[in-house]
Amino acid sequence: MTADADHALDQALALVSRNPDGGGHRAAPWLRAREAATRAGSAVRGRSHQVALPDALGEVLAAPLEALGDLPSFDTSAMDGWAVAGPGPWTLRVGDSALAGSERPAPLADGEAVRIATGARIPADTTAVIRSEHSRAAGTQLYADRPVATGQDIRPRGQECRSGDLLLPAGSLVTPAVLGLAAAAGYDELITRPRPRVEILVLGDELLTAGPPHDGLIRDALSPMLGPWLARLGAEVIATRRLGDDPAGAAALLKAVNDSPADLVITTGGTASGPVDHVHPVLAEAGAELLVDGVAVRPGHPMLLARLGGGTPGQDPVRHLVGLPGNPLAAVSGLLTLAEPLLRALAGRGARPRYAVPVRGDVPGHPHDTRLVPVLLTDEHAVPLRYNGPAMLRGVAAADALAVVPPNGAKSGQDLEILDLPWASGGCFT
């Protein structure tokens, strides 16, 4: 699809998704909204930086990883045992051995054997390495207990790669195994795409920061949850702030929309059309472009995605805002629907592979919208959990994933798409 076609589709999604609960328009289909989030992130010019190996974990290679030399860089023993030359039996070379990290031992004469350790350099003229458990010594002679093949248990120079070979392409996720490969190949630093920077703005006057709910006030459940959740998705959370519903809060929101250094601003609440819901008016005042304005999903249908202008000088000029509903499970729905695919694309990572699992028991559905339902995953089924209302976290706190339930529900045994929760699926290493 061309860039112009992408832009046209984004505009169409925003046009049809206004007023998701009425007004003659329908919300964006759930899958189309996720695709729009992926396209939005993929269109951003990726930054890169050079970091020490440990700091590259969870980021994506911005340049190919190429072999700096041969691996191994010399012929080496694959086992503890004996290096031998020619056919046996062999005469043991007394008082000599080949150890890992030592200088290369003297060449072997025909019919000679020397003790060797795993990883040690192979003496010149060695025919094979015989494992300790496959040999026996009698006096000054060594005997093999089974046939000896030329070259056995020797790792020849360049067996894994030759200098200049492509080890991993750009776009590969840096996992612990990749760190090990890079170190083995001689790298001290890697060129990667940095984690997307995220600022979280929690909106609302009714939120308590300590103690139990009382007198019409409720605890802020989103501030403790969103930062760690986004970090699990591979983001760098640079700030979490609370803003009121008053004019001062609206002004602070406008300043963040215009000036935040984050690649992605996340807001909670204020995405509907109530008297103190400031997100839409602020985005309009800032000249933001709505890419998704409401999604046909329950919970979470008032979520939105907008493209913002530039922030601090020198940063990439394209930034985004994801507006999450204020109800906790609805906010989770928005995270997985819009924020996760956007962040994966901003980080240079591919879309998570899609898969489905049969559900155990009938699952009621919405007449028109997709439902996201917390589930436990067994070896064979997705088991729906109770407490799945928009304001409830009890179900998702016990869940492994969310199941994608189509309009009108699903029958027992029907395959449902599964959205893994980041801590249940390996977090930023997936």
N, C-alpha and C positions, 0 to 999 in steps of 0.2 A: 504494500500500500504506500502511495506517495505521501510526502509531508502535507501537501494541499488536501489530499483526501482524509488524512488523519485529522487535520484541523477542522474540516467540514463535519466529520463525524463527531468530534468533541462538541462543536456548536450545536449539532442536532441533539446530542444527548442532553445538553443543558436546556435546550428549548423544550423538549418533551417532558422534562423531569421537574418542572416547577409545580408548586402546589400539589404535593403528592397525595393529599387527602381530599382534593376537590378542585373546583375551578375549571373543570373540563380538560385538564391535562393529566397525564399519567407519569409515574416515576420511572426512572431508568431501570430496565431489567437488571437483575443482580449481576449476572455474568458480564453483561455489556459494561456495567459500571466498573467492575474489576479490570476489564480490558482497557478501559479509558485511563485508569490509574497507571497501569503498566506502560501505556503509550506515553503518558505525560512524563513519567520518570525517564523513559528511554530517550526522549527528545532532548534531555538536558546534557550539555557538554560536560563530560566527566572530568573532575580534577584528578590529579595524581600527586603522590609524594613518595619520598624515599625514606624507609624506616628500618630500624634494626629488626632482625628476625622475630624476636618475641612479640614486638608491637604490631607485626603484620597479621597476626592470628585473627581469623574471621573476616579479613578484608579480601579483596579480589585483585589478582595480578593485573597491573596496567601495562605490563610489557611481558613478552615471552620469557620463560625461564629456560635458558640455554646452558648446555654443559660447558663449564670453563676448562675442562680437561677430561681425560679418559677416566672412567670409573669401572673397576678399580684402576688406580694409576700404575699398578705393577702386578705381576702374577702373584697370587696370594693363596694360602692354604684355606680350604673351606672347612677343615676339620682338624682336631687334635690327632696326632698320630706320627707317621714316619714318612719322610720324603725319600724316595728310592730311585735308583738309576739302573736301568736294564732289568733283565729277568732275575728272579730270586733263586735260592735264598741270598740274602744280602749281609754284608759285613757291617756291623755297627761302628759308626765313627765315634770313638770314645771321647768324652769331655767336650762335646760340641752339641749345640742345639740351635734351632731357629725360633726366635720369639717375636711376637708382635711388637712393632716399634723399634726393633733392632736393625742394625745394618744387615745387608744381604750376606748370608753365609757363603763360605767358599764353595765353588762348584763341586758337584758329586762326581766321583769316578764311577765307571761302570761296575755294578755289583755292590755299590756302597749305599748305606742308609744313615739318615740323621734324624733325630727327634725334632718335630715341628709342632708349633701351636697354631690354633685358628687365627687367621689374620696375618700370619708371618709371611715375609717375602720367600718366594720359592727359590732354592739354590739353582744355579745354572745346571743344565743337563739333567734335570729331574724328569723322570718318566711318569710318575704318579705319586699320589699321597695315599697311604694305607691307614685307615682308621685304627686307633689303638685297639678297639674291641674286635677288629678283624685280623689281628696279628698276634704272634707270640715270639718272645725272645728266648733263645737257649744259648747261654754263654755269650759268645761274640757274634752269634748269627741271628738273623730275623727271618721268620717264616710267615707267609700269608696263609690265612685259613680259607680263603676263597680266591677265585681268579682275579687278577689285577688287570684292569683296562688302562691303556695309555691315556693320560690326562685326567684320570678320575680324581675327584675331590680337589681339583685345582680351579680356582677362579682366574681365568686369563685376563690380562690387561684389556680394558675396554669392553668387558663382557656386558656390563649394564648400559654403557653409552660411550660414544667417542666425542672428543672435543668438538663443540659446535652443534651437537645434536639438540633438537628441540625436546626438552623434558616435559614442559607444560605450556599450553598456549595462554596468551593474554585472556583474561576473563575467568580463569580458574580460581576457585575459592581456596584461600590459604587455610588449610586444616593442620592439625598437629603433624600428620604424615608429610604434608608439603614442607613444613618447617624442617623436618628431618632430612628430606631429600635435598632441600636447598643447602642445608649445612654440610651434608655429605659431598655436595658438588662444589663446596668452597665459598658459598655466599655468606656475607656478614649482614647485608641489607637487601631489601626487596623494593621494587617500585610497585606500589599498589594504589588503588582508589580508596581514599579515606572514607570512613563511616559517614553517612549523611548526618548533618547536625540538625537537631530537633529542639524547638522550644515549646513547652507545654503551658497553655493558659487555661486555668480552671475558672469558669465564670459562675457567678451566683452569690447572692447575699445570704442565702439560707444555710450556708455550710459552716460546720464546726470543725475545728482542728484538733480538739481533744474532748474526752469524756463522752458519755452516752447522749443520744438525741433527746431533745426536750423543747417544749414550748414552740413547736412548729419548726424547729431547726433540726437539721440532719447532719450526720458526720460526712465529711469529705472522703469518700471511698476512692475517688479517682486519682488524687495526687499520690497516695502511696502505691497505687497499682500501675499507673501509666508509665512512669519512668523506667522501672525494672522491666516491664513488658516490652517497651520500645528498645531497650538495651538488648534484650533477648532477640529482637528482630534485626539487630546489627546496627542500630543507630547510636549516635553520640548525643546524649541528652545534655544540652548546655544550660538549661534553666527550667524550673517549674515555678510558675507564679499564679497567684490567685487574684482575680479582678472582680470588683463588684458590678452590680447591675445598674449603678447610677451613672450620670453623665461622665464622672471622672473615670469610671471603668471603661465606658465606651471610648473615651479619648485615649486611654492607655492601650486599648485594643487596636485602635486606628494607628497609633504610633508603632506598635509591634508589627502590624501588617505592612506598614511602609518601611520600617527600619530594622527589623530583626535580622541579625547576621545568620540565622538558621536557614538551612535549605528547605526545611519544612516546619511550619507553625501548626501545632495541634491545638484546637480549642474544644472545650467541652461545654455543652449547653448553649442556649441562645441561637439555635439554628432554625427554630420555628418562626412564627409570625406574631408572637405575643407582644404586649406593650413594653417589655424590657428585654426582648430578644434582639441584640444589637448586631449579630454577625452579618446578616444580609445588608443592612444599611451601611455598615462600615466597609464591607467589600465593595459596595457600589461607589461610596465616596472615594475609596482608594483606586478605583478604576480596575479592579481585579476582574479576571475573566472566569466566569463559572463554567467548569467543565462537566460537573455532575451536581445537580441540585435536587436531591431526593432520590432514594433508591427503593425499588419495590421489594423490600425485605422487612421481615419482622423478627426480632425487634430492630430498631435503628433506622426506620425509613426517612427521618429528616436529615440524615448525614449529607455532607456536601464536600466537593473538591473544587478548589479554585487555583488558578494560576496568578501569581503575584508579580509585581515588578521587582527591580533590583533592590538590594539592601545596602550594606556597607560598601564603600569603594573597593574595587579589586575582586569582589566575589563574583561568582557566576550570576548573570543578570536574571536568570529564571529561578524563581522560588515558588513554593506551593503552600497552600493551607488546606488541611483536612478538618472539617467541622464535625465533631462527634456529638451525638445527643447527650443530654445530661444524665439520663438513667444509666446505671452501671452496666447492665448486660447489653443495653442498646449501644453503649460506648464500645464494648468489646466487639460487637457486630461491626461497627464502623472501622475499628482497628483492622480486623481481618478482611473486610470488604475493600477498603480503600487504602489505608495506611500501609499494610504489609506489601501489596504488589507495587505500590509507588516506591517504597523504601528499597525493595529488592532491585528495582530498575535503576534507581539513583545510585545504588552501590555497585552496579554493573553485573548483578547476578541474574541468572535466568529465572523464569517462573518456576515455582515449586511444582513437581510432577503431580498430576491429578490422579486420584484413585477413589474407588468406591468400595463400600462394605455393606453386606446385607443387614438390615435393621431387624432387631428382635421386638416384635409387637407392632401393632398399628400405631401410626403417628398422625394426629390430626394436623391439618394444614389450614392456611389462610385461603379464602376464596380466590384471591388474585395474586398474592405476593409469595415469594420464597420465604421460608422460615429457617432460622439457624437455631438448632437445638443442641444443648450440651449432651454429650454421650460418653460412656465408658466403652473402651475397645477390648473385646475378648479375642481369643484365637479365631473366632468364627463370626462374631456379630458386633454391631454397634448397639449399645443398650441405652435408650433415652433416659435422662435423669429428670426428676421433678425439680420444682423451683426454677423454672425457666422463663419467668416473667421479666419484662424490661428492666425493672428496678432490682432484680434479685441477682446476687452473686453466689448463693449457696450451691446452685447446680454447677456452674462453671468452675468453682473452686475445687470440686471433686472430679471434674471431667478430664479426659484425655484429649478431647477434640470437640468440634461442633459438626453436626451432620446437616447437610443442605437438603431441606425438605421442600419438594416442589409444591406449587399451588394445589390445593385440594388434598394434600396429605400423601402418605405412603402406607402401603400394606406391609404386613409382616413378611420378611424375606426379601423385600424389594431392595435393590442396590441403591445406596445413597452416597453422594460425594462427601468426602471427609476433609475437614480443615483441621490439621493438627495444631494443637497449642504448642507454642515454641519450646516450652520446657519438657514436653512429652516427646518431642521429635528431634532433640539434639540442638535446639536453639540456633545460634548463628552459624553452625557448621553444616546446615542442610541447604 
